[in-house]
Amino acid sequence: MTEPVAGRLRRLLGSDVYTVKGRLRADDLLVRERVRRGLAEASTRLRELAGEWRADRVPPSTREQPFPPAEVMEPIRRAERLGRTIEDVSTAVGGLPVLSQDRVWDRVRKVGLDELLQFDWTMVGESDALALDITQCGALDQIDIRAAEDRISRLREAMADRRRYLEILA
C-alpha cells in the first residue's frame, strides 16, 4: 500500500502543515519571519545611511586632525548602537519558544488564539513601523532615535508578554 501524499510531505517538510496544529505552528514561524524581515529592513537602511553619512560628512584624516570631529561621528555611533539593538531583538525573536507539546497547542487553539494573535499583531506592527520610520529618513541625522527605541521597547514588551502567556498555558 502506498503512503498518502500528505504523509510524504509531512516527512519531507519536517512539519505537519496539513492539520490545524501544523498550520498553527507554521503560522507561528511565519509571524517570526515577518517580524525579522521588518527588523532586517530597518537595520539595512541604518547601515546605508551610516555609509552615506561617512562618505559625505566625515573628513579624511590629516596630520593636524587624525580623528574626525566628535559631532560628525556622533550620529554614526548612535546608529551603530541602534543597529546592535535591532539585531539583538531580531535574534530574540528567532529564539522565541516553539510550542511543541500537543496539549499546549490544544489550549492555545481552544482558549488563547485571540490573545496570541494580539501579541503577534503587536510584534509585526512595531517591526514594520520601525522599518518604515527608518527607511523614510533621507539622512542619518533625521532618524528619531528616541521613537525607534520606543518601538523596540514595545516590541520587547510584546515578546515578553507572549512568552509569559505561553508559559501560563503550558
Buried (B, 14 or more C-beta within 10 A) or exposed (E): EEEEEEEEEBEEEEBBBBEEBBBBBBBBEEBBEBBBBBBBBBBBBBEEBBEEBBEEBEEEEEEEEEEBEEEEBEBBEBBBEBBEBBEEBBEBBEEBEEBEEEEBBEBBBEEBEEBBEBBBEBBBBBBBBBBEBBBEBEEBEEBEEEEBBEBBEBBBBBBEBBBEBBEEBE
